[in-house]
Amino acid sequence: SKWDQPAPAAASSTTEEQPPSTSAPIANGKTAAEAAAAAAAIAAKIAAQFADGTLGGLNEAYAKDIDINDVRNRYMLTRGSTQTEIHEETGASVSTKGVWYPDRSKATEKDPPLYLHVTAATPEILQKALDKIDELMSIELGSLVEDKKSLMKRKWPEEKLPVGLETIRNFNVRAKVVGPQGSFVKYIQQETGTRVQIKGIGSGFIDQETGREGDEPLYIHISGPEDGQVARAKVLTEDLLLVVRSEHAKAQAVIHQQQMELHQAQAQYAAYSAMAGYAPPPGSAPPPPPPGEQPPPPPGEMPAQPAGGPPPPGTDQASHDAFATYWAAYGYDVNSSQFKEWAVQQQQPY
């Protein structure tokens, strides 16, 4: 700039420089003394403008510092958007100064604890700004200072898939869904980056708020950071449920078959009882032997039977049939020669 250029060379190196005259005219017909006086007046005016805050929009006439190093809402108070809001509402200027110290005892004079510097043109504007700051400092921010992971969890998209099965004999639905040592659920989580949990009645999942299982039927809860991840986990979970439901149907078929066989055996037993007019006395004789292991006829004479025991062998066909039906119910082969021979021996006393 022109302020750092060398002075112009003298017109003649031999001409002796003359000191300026205070009375010599300069630009605009003013003498050097008059020009110096005018410059001093301008400087004084600028200084006065700085002092009352009218130059450059500065409002430094009234100021106050507010310590916020240990204030819970300091994160909000130091944000540019918050300080702009205070300025627009009150007309005061707010800026952040100092350094935040977890342990304020480590602060120094050069780097004091975190604080707000508030300036205003009038006492009324300053007080209005201070009241606004006090209002913001008293707000309960709640989740604003919570752990970021917890905040993300609440915002994650989620899906809820009902299992729709009941635990039956030899088939634990929850164990079938999670897999051996939770391997099925772990696989879905690793493949998709989601969280998969079994919740509801019979899940074993305890709600932290209630301290017990949920009241809903068993279901699978899926959550993740992205919709695409949750959608992928939902597909894999639905495939898993198809397999579990298929296995559940097979287990139900086996149980149904076993129940049918039991009912059939009970019906046959009832038919024997109805045909003979009586049933073997419960608890008075041993149960029938296993199939294929026919015991020999009772040795010696037939012992005296308690009430409801077998009828006497008799000689007529009806008595013979009733006698044979009774012992057949206990697994004896009434058509074998050994049994018939024994039966004849029992008829002799009659």
Secondary structure by P-SEA (a helix, b strand, c coil): ccccccccccccccbbbbcccccccccccccaaaaaaaaaaaaaaaaaaaaacccccccccccccccccccccccccccaaaaaaaaaaccbbbbbbbbbbccccccccccccbbbbbbcccaaaaaaaaaaaaaaaacccccccccaaaaaaaaccbbbbbccccccccccaaaaaacccaaaaaaaaaaccbbbbbbccccccccccccccccccbbbbbbcccaaaaaaaaaaaaaaaaaaaaaaaaaaaaaaaaaaaaaaaaaaaaaaaaaaccccccccccccccccccccccccccccccccccccccccaaaaaaaaaaaaaaccccccaaaaaaaaaaaccc
